[in-house]
């Protein structure tokens, strides 16, 4: 679902492009591409933070080093 920021971004994109079916499709593809990129950047950030945690901190969040290392070593596109 759209948040207020996402809705504003979407409305701006709609006003900048000419109103044709092709432009609408391009806007949708661009929007989803940007959102996918945001997900990838967030995964990289979270995995870097996870790599910095010591064993005590990992235990506090219910993980062990093996599970954390498996997650940290995933590529950015892997969920």
N, C-alpha and C positions, 0 to 999 in steps of 0.2 A: 504494500500500500504506500501511497505517496506521503512523505512528511512535508511540512510546510516549505522547507528548503528545496526538496526535490521538486515539488509542484512549481515553485518559483523558477527553478532552472528549466523545467519543461516548458513553462509559459514563455520564457525568454527565447528558448530555442524555436518555438513555434512562431514567434513574431519576427525572427530574423530570416527565416527561410520562406521562399515563395510558396503559396498554397497550391500544391499539385500533389497528386497521389504519389509520385516518385519522391518528391521532397518530404512528404509525410513518412514514407517508408525509410528514407535516409535518416530523418530525425529520430525515428524509433531505434534504428540500428545504432546510430551514434550514441543515443542516450543509454542504451543497454551496454554498449561497449565501454562507455565511461564508468558505468556502475560496476561492471566486471573488473575493470582496472582498479577501482576503489577497493573491491573485495580482495584482490590480490595484494595490494599495498598493505591492507589491514592484516592479512595473514602473515606477511613478512614481518611486520611490526610485532605482532603477538608472539610469533615463534622466536624472535630475538629476545623478547622479554622472558619467555619461558626458559630459554637457554641460560639466562642469567640467574635463575633461581637455584638456591642450594637445596640439598636433600631435605632439610627441615621445612623449608617453605613449600617444597613439592608435596611433602606429607600433609601439610596443612590444607592443601587444596585437593587432596585425595589422589595424588599421582605418585608414582615411583620414578626413579631415574631412567629405567628402561623405556617406559611409556613416554616420558618427556623427550628422551633422545629420539625415539621413533617419530614423534611429531615434529621436532625441530629439524630433522633431516629430510622432511618432505619438501618437494618442490612447491613453488608459490601457487601453481595451478591446482595442486592436489588438495582436496577437502579433507 
